[in-house]
Amino acid sequence: MATQQTRGTVLLPRAEAKARSKGRVATPGLADLRGKRVAFIDDSRPNADVVLAEYQALLEAKYGIRSVVIHKIDLGLRVNEPLPKDVFEKLAKEVDAGVVALGS
């Protein structure tokens, strides 16, 4: 009996501004990743480093990202909170896109 393999799908979610987020503007998504600088944010969840390494390899091979910034942050029990504002602002100046690991 032959086993059938299913292929995974990579989703490219895009942020959209909510009506109540006055004063905030969602930045348009990137048309292409080739040559872009990408931050990989390790949120310290189990296996986050493994997930990020796979995404990094995929984005380098398939989409030609140029450089990578890996930022590890230990949020402890506050894993559902956003990055601290100073970290977010620093990364926003350094990179074109970001990937946050969601470990298991």
C-alpha positions, -999 to +999 in steps of 0.1 A: +000+000+000+015+033-011+015+062+014+006+096+002+026+126+013+009+159+017+026+191+009+026+220+034+016+255+026+035+286+036+012+313+046+022+349+041+000+368+066-002+406+063-011+429+091-041+451+086-048+482+107-079+478+129-105+506+129-097+514+166-060+517+160-061+555+154-028+571+144-013+538+132-008+529+096-001+494+083+030+494+061+023+478+027+038+443+023+070+437+004+065+428-032+097+407-033+121+393-007+151+391-029+180+410-013+160+420+017+172+420+053+151+398+075+150+396+113+143+362+129+130+368+164+135+338+188+108+342+215+125+315+237+097+290+233+108+253+230+120+246+194+118+282+183+154+281+172+146+250+151+116+266+135+136+298+127+165+278+112+141+261+088+124+294+078+158+310+073+170+282+051+138+284+030+138+321+026+175+321+016+171+293-009+138+301-024+134+339-021+171+351-019+170+371+013+203+390+017+211+391+054+197+379+086+195+393+121+187+368+148+173+384+179+167+362+210+144+375+236+134+358+268+098+368+275+095+343+303+058+337+310+048+368+290+051+350+256+019+366+243+031+401+247+046+422+219+083+429+217+095+457+239+091+490+221+128+498+221+137+464+206+109+467+179+121+502+169+158+491+167+149+461+145+126+482+123+155+504+114+178+475+106+156+451+086+130+450+059+109+422+073+106+400+104+097+364+113+087+355+149+092+319+159+063+301+175+079+271+191+060+241+203 
